[in-house]
């Protein structure tokens, strides 16, 4: 015996979708795997004076923007980020490898200091987890106002290299502690 399927005329497509509002597909699977207390505001961004970042634990940025005091910016994809080094006295040295090799030298203070909520800093939870959206050079006045309460960025130097010898020469002038 064949069953008749009756569809009431008063229901729209949207009405039928709203009846079952539980997430489907990949979103439903990921939400079911979350641990209690692990969920953060999805897609939310936050910032201190030195950098901006994604708040979500699993959120990642595709690229990081370096903002200079003169108003210019330069972006690098996280897929180009290779090794990076932190030296308390010299700063943070990032190596991006694309068509050329690019070094980004970030100088400042408290570069490894976590922000007030303790969720992120430049080194471990920032660059390591690809959560940083931008990093900016700060003015002297901003640096003085921040003091020791959070990271400060005095300067960002970006240089590109075609040879290892040129890279070593630049490093020996700008940040000798990183020359090995």
C-alpha positions in Angstrom: 0.0 0.0 0.0 1.4 3.3 -1.0 1.5 6.1 1.7 0.3 9.5 0.8 2.6 12.4 1.6 0.7 15.4 2.5 2.4 18.8 2.6 0.4 21.5 4.2 0.2 24.6 2.1 0.8 27.0 5.0 4.4 25.9 5.5 7.2 27.6 3.6 10.7 26.2 3.0 12.0 28.5 5.8 9.4 27.2 8.2 10.5 23.6 7.6 14.1 24.5 8.1 13.4 26.2 11.4 11.7 23.2 12.8 15.0 21.4 13.1 17.5 24.1 14.1 20.3 21.8 15.3 23.6 22.3 13.3 24.2 19.9 10.5 27.3 18.8 8.7 30.8 19.7 9.8 29.6 22.5 12.2 27.4 20.0 14.1 30.3 17.5 14.4 32.7 20.1 15.6 30.2 21.5 18.2 29.5 18.0 19.5 33.3 17.5 20.1 33.8 20.8 22.1 34.8 20.4 25.7 32.8 22.3 28.3 34.1 25.8 28.8 36.2 25.7 25.6 33.8 27.6 23.4 34.6 31.2 22.8 32.8 33.9 20.9 33.0 32.8 17.3 34.8 35.1 14.9 35.5 37.7 17.6 38.5 39.9 17.3 40.3 41.6 20.1 43.4 43.9 20.4 45.8 45.6 22.6 47.7 48.7 21.5 50.5 46.6 19.9 48.6 43.9 18.0 45.2 42.5 17.1 44.2 38.8 17.3 41.4 36.3 16.9 39.9 35.3 20.2 38.6 31.8 19.3 40.8 29.0 20.4 40.6 27.3 17.0 40.5 30.5 14.9 43.4 31.1 12.6 44.3 34.0 10.3 45.4 33.4 6.7 47.9 36.3 6.9 49.4 38.8 9.3 49.6 42.6 8.6 52.6 44.7 9.8 51.5 48.3 10.3 54.2 51.0 10.2 54.1 54.4 11.8 54.1 56.1 8.4 50.8 54.6 7.5 52.1 51.9 5.2 51.3 48.2 5.8 52.8 44.9 4.6 51.1 41.5 4.7 52.6 38.0 4.8 50.7 34.8 4.6 51.1 32.4 7.5 51.8 29.7 5.0 55.1 31.4 4.3 56.1 31.6 8.0 59.1 29.4 8.8 61.2 29.4 11.9 61.2 32.3 14.2 63.3 33.3 17.2 62.7 35.3 20.3 65.6 37.0 22.1 64.7 39.2 25.1 67.4 41.7 24.3 67.0 41.8 20.5 63.3 41.2 19.9 61.4 38.8 17.7 62.8 37.6 14.4 60.4 36.0 11.9 61.4 34.3 8.6 58.9 34.2 5.7 59.9 32.1 2.7 58.1 32.8 -0.6 59.6 33.9 -3.9 62.4 35.4 -1.8 63.3 35.1 1.9 61.9 37.9 4.1 63.0 38.7 7.6 60.8 40.7 9.9 62.5 42.0 13.0 60.1 43.2 15.8 61.8 45.2 18.5 60.0 46.3 21.7 59.5 45.3 25.3 57.4 42.6 27.0 57.0 40.9 23.6 56.4 37.5 25.3 54.1 39.0 28.0 50.5 37.6 28.0 47.7 40.1 27.9 45.5 40.6 31.0 43.2 37.7 30.2 46.2 35.5 29.6 44.8 34.0 26.4 47.4 35.4 23.9 50.8 36.9 23.6 53.0 37.6 20.5 55.1 34.5 20.7 53.3 31.3 21.9 49.6 32.0 21.4 50.0 34.6 18.7 52.4 33.7 15.9 52.7 30.0 16.9 48.9 29.5 16.6 48.4 31.9 13.7 46.0 34.0 15.6 47.6 37.4 15.1 45.8 39.6 12.5 48.1 42.7 12.7 51.1 44.0 14.6 51.9 47.7 14.7 54.6 50.1 15.5 53.7 52.3 18.3 54.4 56.0 18.9 56.7 57.1 21.8 53.6 58.5 23.6 51.7 55.2 23.3 54.8 53.3 24.6 55.1 55.6 27.6 51.3 55.3 28.3 51.5 51.5 28.2 54.5 51.2 30.4 55.1 47.6 31.7 51.4 46.6 31.6 51.5 45.0 28.1 53.7 44.5 25.0 55.1 47.5 23.2 56.4 47.6 19.6 59.2 50.1 19.1 60.0 49.2 15.5 59.3 46.7 12.8 62.0 46.1 10.1 61.2 44.1 7.0 63.9 43.1 4.5 64.0 40.7 1.6 67.0 38.6 0.5 68.1 36.6 -2.5 71.2 35.2 -0.9 72.2 33.8 2.5 75.2 36.1 2.6 73.1 39.2 2.3 70.8 37.9 5.1 73.7 37.3 7.4 75.1 40.8 6.7 71.7 42.4 7.5 71.3 40.4 10.7 74.8 41.3 11.9 73.9 45.0 11.6 70.3 44.9 12.9 70.3 42.1 15.5 73.7 40.5 16.1 72.3 38.1 18.7 70.5 36.2 16.0 73.6 35.5 13.9 74.7 32.0 14.3 
